């Protein structure tokens, strides 16, 4: 089956990211396809490329990247939720006159319409909230 | 059949009431994260209406030192069982 995940919890604040990653691992192990993870509300903080957690703790950012690299999962970030929280890719940083950027591939800033499309395209959409 | 997913315990949130009110006679409820506290015998009365259709995630029970302390009426499943529940449901709804 084709799955989509919606993550609304910030990393290291709630269990949402951990629950979603664990569920994603179980899905791919079962042979399902995780088409996309959509990050919304405080969940957009998962997309910060500058995350530097202690080495003896789970590195959630790297875990998302691995999921994308190994299974082709898209990592979509709500652009409206991201910009107001200081999460900008290089293009948005340039557009807003900011030095440096905090979001890069495989994460991509997209609109909320992409979430609607995802919900229509996949067989199951599962939400992980704080 | 809809799989409802609840991550809040009855002791700190009334989200369970919304979940129960939205469930029909065949829907299932899965307790995850802090929601697994609702599976303890002391809390189980809140879920009497859906006996036989209540599940709790083993990994989240274990992380809280509560594995083996669930009420006997609760079906304890691991994350693979979580996947199975989503396969069997037409869709999922998360309550938080």
Backbone of each chain as ProteinMPNN parsed JSONL, in Angstrom:
{"seq_chain_A": "XXXXXXXXXXXXXXXXXXXXXXXXXXXXXXXXXXXXXXXXXXXXXXXXXXXXXXXXXXXXXXXXXXXXXXXXXXXXXXXXXXXXXXXXXXXXXXXXXXXXXXXXXXXXXXXXXXXXXXXXXXXXXXXXXX", "coords_chain_A": {"N_chain_A": [[0.827, -1.198, 0.0], [0.251, 2.342, -0.397], [1.471, 4.878, 1.619], [1.022, 7.919, 3.477], [2.456, 10.236, 5.748], [1.663, 12.504, 8.329], [3.217, 14.9, 10.176], [3.086, 16.69, 13.091], [4.368, 17.46, 15.351], [7.072, 18.99, 17.16], [10.584, 18.161, 16.956], [12.13, 16.475, 19.684], [10.491, 17.724, 21.482], [7.97, 16.581, 21.642], [6.622, 13.242, 21.361], [5.987, 12.752, 18.804], [7.607, 12.803, 16.394], [9.347, 10.658, 16.816], [7.498, 8.546, 17.025], [6.404, 8.596, 14.462], [8.634, 8.025, 12.838], [9.288, 5.457, 13.723], [6.988, 4.103, 12.979], [7.129, 4.477, 10.217], [9.427, 2.98, 9.609], [8.507, 0.423, 10.218], [6.544, 0.204, 8.286], [7.96, 0.193, 5.788], [9.462, -2.059, 6.186], [7.527, -3.959, 5.998], [6.975, -3.872, 3.396], [5.451, -1.891, 2.366], [4.941, 1.323, 0.772], [6.231, 4.425, 1.628], [5.116, 7.269, 0.661], [5.292, 10.031, 1.178], [6.285, 12.326, 3.738], [4.664, 14.767, 5.47], [5.316, 17.819, 6.937], [4.007, 19.836, 9.405], [2.654, 22.662, 11.217], [4.35, 22.886, 14.375], [5.842, 20.771, 13.622], [7.451, 21.381, 11.494], [9.954, 22.03, 12.405], [11.43, 19.735, 12.346], [12.755, 19.841, 9.982], [15.032, 21.336, 10.091], [18.225, 21.862, 9.002], [20.31, 22.503, 10.588], [20.231, 21.214, 12.955], [21.762, 19.859, 15.791], [22.0, 17.542, 17.71], [23.0, 15.971, 20.889], [25.541, 13.422, 20.664], [24.853, 10.946, 21.692], [22.174, 10.712, 21.475], [19.094, 10.089, 19.656], [19.326, 11.055, 16.272], [17.208, 12.891, 14.804], [16.867, 14.426, 12.47], [18.783, 13.35, 10.719], [17.708, 10.814, 10.591], [15.311, 11.186, 9.203], [16.398, 12.005, 6.772], [17.704, 9.663, 6.009], [15.53, 7.946, 5.669], [14.383, 9.099, 3.43], [16.502, 8.847, 1.555], [16.874, 6.088, 1.361], [14.414, 5.016, 0.727], [13.07, 6.636, -0.989], [11.244, 8.456, -0.046], [9.33, 11.392, -0.044], [9.998, 14.498, 1.546], [8.11, 16.812, 2.74], [7.51, 20.189, 3.508], [5.46, 22.465, 5.127], [5.247, 25.581, 3.766], [4.28, 28.012, 4.757], [4.047, 27.574, 7.503], [6.706, 27.124, 8.001], [8.26, 29.419, 7.244], [7.496, 31.425, 9.054], [8.637, 30.439, 11.319], [11.314, 30.651, 11.027], [12.465, 28.87, 9.273], [13.939, 28.473, 6.386], [14.601, 27.865, 2.971], [17.376, 28.153, 0.63], [16.494, 29.76, -1.449], [14.25, 31.133, -0.416], [15.486, 32.43, 1.688], [17.128, 34.198, 0.346], [15.197, 35.691, -0.94], [13.98, 36.962, 1.186], [16.011, 38.44, 2.202], [17.773, 37.276, 4.034], [20.692, 36.059, 5.72], [22.203, 32.984, 5.179], [20.647, 29.714, 5.35], [18.153, 27.377, 6.454], [16.87, 25.132, 5.613], [17.161, 22.439, 3.405], [17.511, 20.257, 0.505], [16.983, 16.791, 1.248], [14.555, 17.826, 2.115], [11.734, 19.793, 1.289], [10.203, 22.916, 0.719], [6.8, 23.357, 0.577], [3.378, 23.965, -0.47], [0.261, 24.009, 1.368], [-1.571, 22.79, -0.214], [-0.296, 20.614, -1.26], [-0.471, 18.779, 0.757], [-3.168, 18.188, 0.722], [-3.305, 16.985, -1.794], [-1.67, 14.795, -1.285], [-3.201, 13.38, 0.594], [-5.224, 12.554, -1.077], [-3.943, 10.944, -2.899], [-2.642, 8.784, -1.623], [-3.09, 5.502, -0.063], [-3.423, 5.357, 2.677], [-3.403, 7.825, 5.169], [-1.64, 8.864, 7.88], [-1.691, 10.535, 10.942], [0.611, 12.097, 13.106], [0.694, 13.701, 15.998], [1.55, 16.293, 18.411]], "CA_chain_A": [[0.0, 0.0, 0.0], [0.968, 3.626, -0.382], [1.173, 5.611, 2.845], [1.524, 9.263, 3.735], [2.478, 10.555, 7.177], [1.569, 13.925, 8.675], [3.902, 15.092, 11.456], [2.773, 18.031, 13.596], [5.086, 17.689, 16.602], [8.474, 19.396, 17.018], [11.53, 17.158, 17.445], [12.636, 16.613, 21.052], [9.475, 18.336, 22.335], [6.934, 15.577, 21.827], [7.029, 11.936, 20.839], [5.409, 12.586, 17.466], [8.612, 12.469, 15.379], [9.811, 9.296, 17.093], [6.421, 7.614, 16.668], [6.268, 8.572, 13.006], [9.789, 7.325, 12.271], [9.148, 4.032, 14.055], [5.918, 3.582, 12.133], [7.646, 4.448, 8.837], [10.336, 1.828, 9.505], [7.685, -0.789, 10.188], [5.853, 0.176, 6.989], [8.85, -0.224, 4.696], [9.849, -3.446, 6.469], [6.396, -4.779, 5.574], [6.865, -3.789, 1.948], [4.64, -0.743, 1.952], [5.696, 2.474, 0.299], [5.935, 5.696, 2.3], [5.251, 8.239, -0.424], [5.698, 11.354, 1.632], [6.016, 12.81, 5.09], [4.356, 16.194, 5.416], [5.58, 18.448, 8.23], [3.08, 20.96, 9.551], [2.73, 23.281, 12.558], [5.703, 22.818, 14.92], [6.544, 19.665, 12.972], [8.407, 21.89, 10.503], [11.299, 22.088, 12.991], [12.146, 18.528, 11.938], [13.455, 20.079, 8.721], [16.198, 22.211, 10.263], [19.494, 21.205, 8.68], [21.296, 22.921, 11.58], [20.041, 20.441, 14.183], [22.996, 19.217, 16.25], [21.719, 16.923, 19.012], [24.116, 15.206, 21.464], [25.83, 12.233, 19.855], [24.259, 9.735, 22.247], [20.713, 10.779, 21.337], [18.646, 9.874, 18.277], [19.451, 12.222, 15.389], [15.966, 12.807, 14.036], [17.057, 15.006, 11.137], [19.462, 12.345, 9.901], [16.799, 9.68, 10.396], [14.42, 11.557, 8.098], [17.196, 11.98, 5.537], [17.927, 8.257, 5.647], [14.273, 7.419, 5.147], [14.234, 9.618, 2.072], [17.549, 8.311, 0.682], [16.767, 4.635, 1.193], [13.094, 4.564, 0.28], [12.479, 7.582, -1.93], [10.151, 9.202, 0.577], [9.403, 12.848, -0.119], [9.912, 15.209, 2.828], [7.473, 18.068, 2.37], [7.394, 21.089, 4.652], [4.523, 23.555, 4.867], [6.063, 26.787, 3.646], [3.746, 29.079, 5.613], [4.433, 27.239, 8.879], [8.165, 27.149, 8.093], [8.834, 30.764, 7.157], [7.291, 32.209, 10.281], [9.448, 29.864, 12.396], [12.727, 30.797, 10.703], [12.946, 27.749, 8.476], [13.949, 28.955, 5.011], [15.604, 27.308, 2.071], [18.259, 29.185, 0.101], [15.722, 30.669, -2.29], [13.435, 31.992, 0.449], [16.409, 33.287, 2.449], [17.526, 35.269, -0.575], [14.018, 36.519, -1.205], [13.664, 37.749, 2.382], [17.195, 39.172, 2.636], [18.388, 36.63, 5.195], [21.958, 35.365, 5.476], [22.127, 31.584, 5.571], [19.353, 29.056, 5.216], [18.023, 26.286, 7.426], [16.207, 23.992, 4.98], [17.734, 22.06, 2.112], [17.12, 18.941, 0.027], [15.755, 16.334, 0.593], [13.353, 18.532, 2.552], [11.324, 20.824, 0.339], [9.103, 23.771, 1.147], [5.664, 23.233, -0.333], [2.15, 24.559, 0.041], [-0.694, 23.121, 2.024], [-2.253, 22.038, -1.258], [0.408, 19.335, -1.432], [-1.018, 17.853, 1.768], [-4.47, 17.741, 0.202], [-3.001, 16.031, -2.864], [-1.145, 13.568, -0.667], [-4.334, 12.659, 1.168], [-6.015, 11.967, -2.166], [-3.146, 9.98, -3.682], [-2.193, 7.587, -0.89], [-4.138, 4.62, 0.467], [-3.612, 5.674, 4.1], [-2.683, 8.989, 5.697], [-1.625, 8.712, 9.342], [-1.234, 11.768, 11.585], [1.324, 12.025, 14.383], [0.589, 15.049, 16.551], [2.172, 16.4, 19.727]], "C_chain_A": [[0.869, 1.257, 0.0], [0.503, 4.419, 0.84], [1.697, 7.042, 2.77], [1.479, 9.501, 5.231], [2.412, 12.068, 7.348], [2.165, 14.096, 10.069], [3.69, 16.533, 11.913], [3.517, 18.371, 14.885], [6.54, 18.055, 16.344], [9.388, 18.294, 17.552], [11.978, 17.494, 18.855], [11.67, 17.354, 21.979], [8.367, 17.349, 22.658], [7.429, 14.269, 21.214], [6.653, 11.762, 19.369], [6.435, 12.147, 16.413], [9.105, 11.035, 15.558], [8.75, 8.273, 16.675], [6.304, 7.469, 15.156], [7.413, 7.81, 12.35], [9.708, 5.818, 12.522], [8.083, 3.384, 13.168], [6.384, 3.477, 10.679], [8.571, 3.254, 8.632], [9.555, 0.53, 9.409], [6.961, -0.922, 8.853], [6.758, -0.359, 5.889], [9.317, -1.664, 4.909], [8.765, -4.415, 5.998], [6.206, -4.746, 4.054], [5.943, -2.692, 1.45], [5.542, 0.381, 1.465], [5.259, 3.721, 1.067], [6.19, 6.807, 1.287], [5.839, 9.558, 0.069], [5.437, 11.524, 3.113], [5.803, 14.305, 4.974], [4.505, 16.775, 6.81], [4.788, 19.744, 8.328], [3.135, 21.465, 10.99], [4.178, 23.19, 13.077], [6.502, 21.651, 14.342], [7.579, 20.136, 11.969], [9.824, 21.96, 11.071], [12.105, 20.828, 12.697], [13.045, 18.781, 10.733], [14.703, 20.943, 8.873], [17.496, 21.464, 10.038], [20.574, 21.526, 9.713], [21.165, 22.157, 12.895], [21.33, 19.709, 14.545], [22.777, 18.621, 17.634], [22.962, 16.22, 19.567], [24.297, 13.865, 20.748], [25.194, 10.96, 20.398], [22.736, 9.775, 22.231], [20.325, 10.526, 19.882], [18.765, 11.167, 17.469], [18.265, 12.198, 14.424], [16.135, 13.342, 12.622], [17.717, 13.993, 10.205], [18.562, 11.144, 9.626], [15.811, 9.966, 9.26], [15.164, 11.499, 6.77], [17.426, 10.542, 5.064], [16.67, 7.635, 5.061], [14.086, 7.843, 3.696], [15.228, 8.964, 1.113], [17.322, 6.835, 0.361], [15.45, 4.201, 0.564], [12.377, 5.553, -0.617], [11.319, 8.381, -1.37], [10.367, 10.701, 0.415], [9.255, 13.441, 1.276], [9.404, 16.611, 2.541], [7.205, 18.912, 3.615], [6.445, 22.226, 4.285], [5.278, 24.881, 4.876], [5.579, 27.898, 4.569], [4.12, 28.846, 7.077], [5.939, 27.392, 9.059], [8.716, 28.576, 8.141], [8.67, 31.538, 8.454], [8.06, 31.643, 11.468], [10.941, 29.926, 12.068], [13.31, 29.633, 9.96], [12.808, 28.111, 7.008], [14.961, 28.173, 4.196], [16.379, 28.475, 1.447], [17.477, 30.228, -0.699], [14.899, 31.649, -1.449], [14.315, 32.937, 1.276], [16.829, 34.469, 1.598], [16.381, 36.247, -0.782], [13.692, 37.442, -0.026], [14.891, 38.464, 2.947], [17.86, 38.595, 3.87], [19.729, 36.007, 4.802], [21.832, 33.939, 5.999], [20.724, 31.035, 5.404], [19.333, 27.824, 6.116], [17.336, 25.057, 6.847], [16.878, 23.702, 3.642], [17.241, 20.661, 1.747], [17.684, 17.864, 0.956], [14.468, 16.96, 1.124], [13.015, 19.594, 1.523], [10.147, 21.617, 0.9], [7.99, 23.691, 0.114], [4.429, 23.859, 0.317], [1.241, 23.509, 0.659], [-1.484, 22.289, 1.006], [-1.624, 20.685, -1.495], [-0.084, 18.3, -0.427], [-2.372, 17.31, 1.308], [-4.255, 16.697, -0.897], [-2.536, 14.701, -2.29], [-2.286, 12.726, -0.11], [-5.182, 11.975, 0.116], [-5.277, 10.838, -2.87], [-2.852, 8.688, -2.933], [-3.391, 6.765, -0.419], [-4.455, 4.957, 1.921], [-2.787, 6.91, 4.443], [-2.782, 8.916, 7.221], [-0.986, 9.948, 9.972], [-0.546, 11.479, 12.914], [1.446, 13.44, 14.935], [1.237, 15.107, 17.937], [1.204, 16.026, 20.852]], "O_chain_A": [[2.049, 1.227, 0.349], [-0.694, 4.605, 1.061], [2.681, 7.329, 2.088], [0.571, 9.025, 5.911], [3.036, 12.816, 6.595], [1.677, 13.505, 11.032], [4.064, 17.477, 11.217], [3.322, 19.447, 15.449], [7.174, 17.515, 15.437], [9.023, 17.577, 18.484], [12.182, 18.662, 19.186], [11.995, 17.588, 23.143], [7.884, 17.282, 23.788], [8.51, 14.207, 20.629], [6.968, 10.738, 18.762], [6.173, 11.231, 15.633], [9.262, 10.293, 14.589], [9.066, 7.262, 16.048], [6.129, 6.368, 14.636], [7.195, 7.039, 11.416], [10.02, 5.013, 11.645], [8.256, 2.269, 12.676], [6.071, 2.506, 9.991], [8.508, 2.59, 7.597], [9.893, -0.355, 8.623], [6.784, -2.03, 8.346], [6.371, -1.259, 5.143], [9.541, -2.4, 3.948], [9.058, -5.556, 5.641], [5.393, -5.484, 3.498], [5.688, -2.58, 0.251], [6.748, 0.386, 1.716], [4.07, 4.03, 1.145], [7.327, 7.231, 1.081], [6.751, 10.121, -0.536], [4.502, 10.95, 3.671], [6.651, 15.025, 4.447], [3.893, 16.285, 7.76], [4.879, 20.622, 7.47], [3.616, 20.761, 11.878], [5.123, 23.392, 12.314], [7.711, 21.561, 14.555], [8.491, 19.386, 11.621], [10.794, 21.951, 10.313], [13.333, 20.846, 12.787], [13.987, 18.028, 10.487], [15.363, 21.25, 7.88], [17.833, 20.545, 10.785], [21.633, 20.897, 9.719], [21.903, 22.423, 13.844], [21.918, 19.022, 13.709], [23.305, 19.132, 18.622], [23.88, 15.904, 18.81], [23.33, 13.257, 20.288], [25.013, 9.995, 19.656], [22.082, 8.969, 22.893], [21.136, 10.726, 18.979], [18.358, 12.236, 17.924], [18.317, 11.566, 13.369], [15.599, 12.766, 11.675], [17.286, 13.795, 9.069], [18.642, 10.53, 8.562], [15.515, 9.085, 8.453], [14.637, 11.009, 5.771], [17.35, 10.249, 3.871], [16.731, 6.892, 4.081], [13.684, 7.047, 2.847], [14.864, 8.571, 0.005], [17.55, 6.39, -0.764], [15.375, 3.143, -0.06], [11.216, 5.348, -0.972], [10.506, 8.92, -2.121], [11.448, 11.218, 0.699], [8.478, 12.943, 2.091], [10.17, 17.491, 2.148], [6.737, 18.409, 4.636], [6.613, 22.873, 3.251], [5.878, 25.253, 5.885], [6.391, 28.65, 5.108], [4.463, 29.781, 7.799], [6.403, 27.748, 10.143], [9.548, 28.893, 8.991], [9.591, 32.222, 8.901], [8.135, 32.286, 12.515], [11.748, 29.311, 12.764], [14.521, 29.415, 10.0], [11.713, 28.067, 6.446], [16.049, 27.857, 4.677], [16.074, 29.639, 1.705], [17.764, 31.423, -0.632], [14.858, 32.845, -1.738], [13.947, 34.083, 1.532], [16.879, 35.604, 2.072], [16.571, 37.464, -0.797], [13.196, 38.553, -0.211], [14.832, 39.029, 4.039], [18.445, 39.33, 4.666], [19.884, 35.492, 3.694], [21.404, 33.721, 7.133], [19.748, 31.78, 5.328], [20.382, 27.299, 6.489], [17.23, 24.037, 7.528], [17.129, 24.61, 2.85], [16.635, 19.97, 2.566], [18.811, 18.028, 1.423], [13.388, 16.648, 0.623], [13.906, 20.222, 0.952], [9.219, 21.053, 1.48], [8.211, 23.927, -1.074], [4.441, 24.229, 1.491], [1.429, 22.304, 0.492], [-1.999, 21.218, 1.331], [-2.297, 19.727, -1.876], [-0.113, 17.103, -0.713], [-2.676, 16.13, 1.482], [-4.927, 15.666, -0.932], [-2.945, 13.631, -2.741], [-2.333, 11.513, -0.314], [-5.791, 10.938, 0.378], [-5.891, 9.897, -3.373], [-2.815, 7.616, -3.536], [-4.527, 7.239, -0.378], [-5.604, 4.859, 2.352], [-1.624, 7.024, 4.056], [-3.879, 8.909, 7.78], [0.111, 10.358, 9.592], [-1.053, 10.718, 13.739], [2.196, 14.265, 14.414], [1.447, 14.069, 18.564], [1.576, 16.065, 22.025]]}, "seq_chain_B": "XXXXXXXXXXXXXXXXXXXXXXXXXXXXXXXXXXXXXXXXXXXXXXXXXXXXXXXXXXXXXXXXXXXXXXXXXXXXXXXXXXXXXXXXXXXXXXXX", "coords_chain_B": {"N_chain_B": [[-14.476, 0.423, 8.387], [-12.956, 2.466, 10.786], [-9.777, 3.347, 12.029], [-9.078, 4.714, 15.046], [-6.761, 6.818, 16.629], [-5.222, 7.501, 19.633], [-3.381, 9.672, 21.642], [-3.375, 10.68, 24.166], [-3.838, 10.398, 27.712], [-6.779, 9.478, 29.649], [-6.634, 10.696, 32.105], [-5.51, 13.197, 31.838], [-6.563, 14.524, 29.694], [-9.471, 15.263, 27.783], [-9.757, 14.293, 25.292], [-10.282, 11.679, 24.693], [-12.99, 11.375, 24.991], [-14.062, 12.696, 22.787], [-13.05, 11.06, 20.798], [-14.313, 8.6, 21.37], [-16.962, 9.367, 21.028], [-17.025, 9.725, 18.334], [-16.771, 7.268, 17.251], [-18.048, 4.435, 15.491], [-19.919, 1.318, 15.61], [-18.12, -0.594, 14.743], [-15.638, 0.489, 14.635], [-12.171, 0.872, 15.658], [-9.95, 1.51, 18.449], [-6.768, 2.736, 19.038], [-4.346, 3.053, 21.48], [-1.623, 5.156, 21.946], [1.709, 6.395, 22.736], [1.575, 8.653, 25.509], [-1.023, 7.993, 25.759], [-1.324, 5.31, 26.291], [-1.583, 4.985, 28.987], [-4.233, 4.916, 29.522], [-4.914, 2.303, 29.231], [-4.484, 0.961, 31.536], [-5.721, -0.824, 34.382], [-6.863, 0.84, 36.276], [-7.837, 2.929, 34.762], [-9.452, 1.911, 32.849], [-12.19, 1.921, 32.825], [-13.136, 4.059, 31.399], [-13.239, 3.229, 28.819], [-15.096, 1.248, 28.468], [-17.241, 1.072, 26.722], [-16.262, 0.251, 24.293], [-15.255, -2.286, 24.467], [-13.155, -4.967, 23.564], [-12.424, -3.799, 21.248], [-10.3, -2.243, 21.726], [-6.972, -1.223, 21.673], [-3.469, -1.249, 22.564], [-0.238, 0.181, 22.297], [2.607, -1.752, 22.389], [5.368, -0.968, 22.512], [5.245, 1.627, 23.53], [4.07, 1.206, 25.987], [6.088, -0.329, 27.166], [8.2, 1.498, 27.207], [7.39, 3.086, 29.238], [7.493, 1.515, 31.421], [5.303, -0.101, 31.832], [4.527, -2.441, 30.708], [2.728, -5.438, 30.751], [1.042, -4.604, 32.682], [-1.386, -3.891, 31.777], [-4.969, -3.728, 31.513], [-6.876, -6.742, 31.3], [-8.668, -6.766, 29.22], [-7.625, -5.343, 27.167], [-6.052, -5.307, 23.991], [-2.807, -5.867, 23.422], [-0.435, -4.666, 21.194], [2.384, -4.691, 18.935], [4.502, -2.431, 16.969], [4.34, -3.491, 14.431], [1.865, -4.662, 14.54], [0.394, -2.339, 14.713], [0.769, -1.388, 12.11], [-0.664, -3.385, 10.778], [-3.25, -2.882, 11.743], [-3.759, -0.443, 10.482], [-3.758, -1.284, 7.882], [-6.046, -2.839, 7.816], [-8.039, -1.052, 8.347], [-10.267, 1.385, 6.847], [-9.545, 4.006, 6.896], [-7.596, 6.301, 8.926], [-7.907, 8.123, 11.99], [-6.544, 10.626, 13.965], [-6.441, 11.546, 17.367], [-5.831, 14.186, 19.607]], "CA_chain_B": [[-13.947, 0.531, 9.759], [-11.959, 3.518, 10.98], [-8.87, 3.203, 13.171], [-8.855, 5.953, 15.788], [-5.483, 6.764, 17.335], [-5.299, 8.465, 20.74], [-2.083, 9.762, 22.331], [-3.56, 11.362, 25.457], [-4.521, 9.563, 28.705], [-8.007, 10.061, 30.195], [-6.339, 11.433, 33.335], [-5.038, 14.557, 31.597], [-7.193, 15.11, 28.515], [-10.799, 14.73, 27.448], [-9.781, 13.92, 23.881], [-10.845, 10.323, 24.552], [-14.447, 11.48, 24.846], [-14.322, 13.029, 21.377], [-12.761, 9.856, 20.011], [-15.379, 7.613, 21.597], [-18.205, 9.883, 20.45], [-16.937, 9.662, 16.869], [-16.628, 5.881, 16.805], [-19.245, 3.621, 15.292], [-19.91, 0.015, 16.3], [-17.039, -1.467, 14.279], [-14.356, 1.199, 14.692], [-11.207, 0.449, 16.671], [-9.179, 2.585, 19.075], [-5.401, 2.378, 19.407], [-3.699, 3.97, 22.413], [-0.175, 5.256, 21.742], [2.407, 7.412, 23.539], [1.014, 8.721, 26.861], [-2.37, 7.441, 25.709], [-1.357, 3.927, 26.794], [-1.976, 4.993, 30.405], [-5.658, 4.596, 29.558], [-5.089, 0.849, 29.172], [-4.314, 0.397, 32.879], [-6.99, -1.216, 35.0], [-7.433, 1.986, 36.991], [-8.418, 3.877, 33.808], [-10.113, 1.19, 31.764], [-13.639, 2.176, 32.833], [-13.471, 5.066, 30.391], [-13.322, 2.61, 27.494], [-15.986, 0.09, 28.552], [-18.171, 1.033, 25.587], [-15.648, -0.329, 23.085], [-14.53, -3.49, 24.887], [-12.855, -5.867, 22.442], [-11.928, -2.999, 20.104], [-9.303, -1.334, 22.285], [-5.607, -1.709, 21.495], [-2.426, -0.395, 23.132], [1.038, -0.075, 21.627], [3.534, -2.386, 23.328], [6.605, -0.2, 22.669], [5.005, 2.787, 24.391], [3.891, 0.654, 27.334], [7.393, -0.754, 27.647], [9.004, 2.694, 27.475], [6.898, 3.682, 30.487], [7.562, 0.504, 32.468], [3.935, -0.54, 32.116], [4.196, -3.677, 30.002], [2.247, -6.444, 31.686], [0.143, -4.009, 33.669], [-2.629, -3.5, 31.111], [-6.184, -4.479, 31.819], [-6.956, -7.957, 30.476], [-9.545, -6.556, 28.069], [-6.901, -4.572, 26.142], [-5.194, -6.082, 23.101], [-1.504, -5.211, 23.308], [0.176, -4.954, 19.893], [3.615, -3.943, 18.674], [4.344, -1.49, 15.858], [3.874, -4.255, 13.271], [0.417, -4.759, 14.717], [-0.096, -0.999, 14.353], [0.693, -1.383, 10.645], [-1.778, -4.262, 10.397], [-4.509, -2.172, 12.02], [-3.994, 0.563, 9.433], [-4.093, -2.018, 6.654], [-7.402, -3.366, 7.91], [-8.978, 0.07, 8.423], [-10.453, 2.158, 5.625], [-8.745, 5.212, 7.103], [-7.242, 6.512, 10.326], [-8.151, 9.462, 12.541], [-5.743, 10.812, 15.179], [-7.002, 12.456, 18.371], [-4.734, 14.672, 20.453]], "C_chain_B": [[-12.848, 1.59, 9.812], [-11.096, 3.169, 12.191], [-8.664, 4.576, 13.802], [-7.591, 5.795, 16.62], [-5.477, 7.879, 18.382], [-3.967, 8.486, 21.49], [-2.164, 10.512, 23.659], [-4.264, 10.414, 26.444], [-5.774, 10.258, 29.231], [-7.74, 10.947, 31.413], [-5.896, 12.87, 33.077], [-5.692, 15.23, 30.402], [-8.558, 14.464, 28.271], [-10.899, 14.335, 25.979], [-10.415, 12.539, 23.681], [-12.357, 10.366, 24.364], [-14.828, 11.804, 23.403], [-14.117, 11.803, 20.493], [-13.897, 8.85, 20.144], [-16.685, 8.066, 20.945], [-18.219, 9.742, 18.931], [-16.928, 8.233, 16.349], [-17.976, 5.217, 16.556], [-18.994, 2.209, 15.841], [-18.775, -0.912, 15.858], [-15.668, -0.808, 14.373], [-13.478, 0.666, 15.828], [-10.455, 1.663, 17.222], [-7.814, 2.053, 19.491], [-4.825, 3.461, 20.312], [-2.198, 3.959, 22.165], [0.379, 6.344, 22.665], [1.799, 7.46, 24.946], [-0.416, 8.168, 26.91], [-2.462, 6.041, 26.281], [-1.722, 3.861, 28.277], [-3.451, 4.633, 30.554], [-5.934, 3.111, 29.564], [-4.922, 0.197, 30.538], [-5.68, 0.15, 33.514], [-7.674, -0.033, 35.688], [-8.162, 2.955, 36.052], [-9.407, 3.231, 32.84], [-11.614, 1.463, 31.704], [-14.055, 3.182, 31.755], [-13.734, 4.436, 29.015], [-14.237, 1.379, 27.472], [-16.856, -0.067, 27.301], [-17.587, 0.351, 24.356], [-14.85, -1.584, 23.441], [-14.381, -4.459, 23.712], [-12.308, -5.134, 21.23], [-10.893, -1.973, 20.545], [-7.915, -1.971, 22.22], [-4.627, -0.733, 22.159], [-1.082, -0.81, 22.547], [2.099, -0.545, 22.637], [4.786, -1.537, 23.566], [6.418, 0.99, 23.606], [4.688, 2.367, 25.82], [5.248, 0.323, 27.945], [8.254, 0.448, 28.028], [8.614, 3.358, 28.785], [6.896, 2.681, 31.638], [6.223, -0.117, 32.796], [3.559, -1.841, 31.412], [3.797, -4.735, 31.03], [1.284, -5.899, 32.723], [-1.172, -3.529, 33.059], [-3.805, -4.306, 31.638], [-6.305, -5.644, 30.833], [-7.797, -7.759, 29.218], [-8.841, -5.837, 26.92], [-6.041, -5.509, 25.294], [-3.893, -5.32, 22.898], [-0.839, -5.644, 22.001], [1.484, -4.186, 19.763], [3.436, -3.093, 17.412], [3.942, -2.213, 14.572], [2.363, -4.464, 13.319], [-0.271, -3.445, 14.401], [-0.257, -0.91, 12.831], [-0.504, -2.209, 10.174], [-3.124, -3.569, 10.612], [-4.808, -1.134, 10.945], [-4.328, -0.089, 8.095], [-5.571, -2.414, 6.643], [-8.457, -2.258, 7.949], [-9.122, 0.741, 7.058], [-9.65, 3.457, 5.682], [-8.461, 5.347, 8.589], [-7.571, 7.955, 10.715], [-7.363, 9.575, 13.847], [-6.392, 11.859, 16.076], [-5.9, 12.874, 19.32], [-5.128, 15.971, 21.132]], "O_chain_B": [[-11.935, 1.6, 8.987], [-11.601, 2.754, 13.234], [-8.139, 5.489, 13.165], [-7.378, 4.755, 17.244], [-5.697, 9.047, 18.062], [-3.479, 7.442, 21.923], [-1.143, 10.928, 24.208], [-5.189, 9.702, 26.054], [-5.834, 11.488, 29.259], [-8.528, 11.843, 31.716], [-5.902, 13.686, 33.998], [-5.406, 16.394, 30.12], [-8.758, 13.276, 28.524], [-11.991, 14.072, 25.475], [-11.006, 12.262, 22.637], [-12.937, 9.523, 23.68], [-15.791, 11.257, 22.866], [-14.891, 11.54, 19.573], [-14.383, 8.314, 19.148], [-17.422, 7.257, 20.382], [-19.281, 9.651, 18.315], [-17.063, 8.006, 15.147], [-18.925, 5.412, 17.314], [-17.963, 1.955, 16.464], [-18.497, -1.908, 16.526], [-14.647, -1.475, 14.209], [-13.962, 0.097, 16.807], [-10.338, 2.695, 16.562], [-7.713, 1.054, 20.202], [-4.815, 4.64, 19.956], [-1.567, 2.902, 22.17], [-0.368, 7.103, 23.284], [1.531, 6.407, 25.526], [-0.947, 7.909, 27.99], [-3.533, 5.612, 26.711], [-2.122, 2.807, 28.771], [-3.868, 4.108, 31.587], [-7.05, 2.686, 29.864], [-5.19, -0.995, 30.689], [-6.658, 0.834, 33.213], [-8.9, 0.08, 35.684], [-9.014, 3.722, 36.5], [-10.112, 3.923, 32.105], [-12.243, 1.264, 30.664], [-15.184, 3.152, 31.265], [-14.375, 5.045, 28.158], [-14.155, 0.561, 26.555], [-17.166, -1.181, 26.878], [-18.328, -0.079, 23.472], [-13.866, -1.901, 22.772], [-15.33, -4.732, 22.978], [-11.792, -5.752, 20.298], [-10.635, -0.983, 19.859], [-7.714, -3.106, 22.653], [-4.918, 0.455, 22.296], [-0.821, -1.993, 22.329], [2.436, 0.157, 23.591], [5.223, -1.401, 24.708], [7.315, 1.326, 24.38], [5.002, 3.093, 26.764], [5.52, 0.657, 29.098], [8.951, 0.425, 29.043], [9.4, 4.1, 29.375], [6.36, 2.966, 32.708], [6.017, -0.607, 33.907], [2.418, -2.294, 31.501], [4.459, -4.897, 32.055], [0.767, -6.649, 33.551], [-1.968, -2.858, 33.715], [-3.646, -5.418, 32.14], [-5.888, -5.54, 29.679], [-7.65, -8.508, 28.252], [-9.391, -5.73, 25.824], [-5.38, -6.401, 25.825], [-3.877, -4.257, 22.278], [-0.698, -6.837, 21.733], [1.67, -3.152, 20.405], [2.342, -3.04, 16.85], [3.28, -1.627, 13.715], [1.679, -4.447, 12.295], [-1.388, -3.43, 13.883], [-1.272, -0.428, 12.327], [-1.256, -1.793, 9.293], [-4.021, -3.658, 9.775], [-5.958, -0.959, 10.541], [-5.072, 0.464, 7.284], [-6.249, -2.338, 5.618], [-9.622, -2.49, 7.627], [-8.221, 0.675, 6.222], [-9.145, 3.943, 4.669], [-9.008, 4.61, 9.41], [-7.521, 8.87, 9.893], [-7.494, 8.728, 14.731], [-6.832, 12.912, 15.615], [-5.123, 12.042, 19.789], [-4.338, 16.538, 21.886]]}, "name": "protein", "num_of_chains": 2, "seq": "XXXXXXXXXXXXXXXXXXXXXXXXXXXXXXXXXXXXXXXXXXXXXXXXXXXXXXXXXXXXXXXXXXXXXXXXXXXXXXXXXXXXXXXXXXXXXXXXXXXXXXXXXXXXXXXXXXXXXXXXXXXXXXXXXXXXXXXXXXXXXXXXXXXXXXXXXXXXXXXXXXXXXXXXXXXXXXXXXXXXXXXXXXXXXXXXXXXXXXXXXXXXXXXXXXXXXXXXXXXXXXXXXX"}
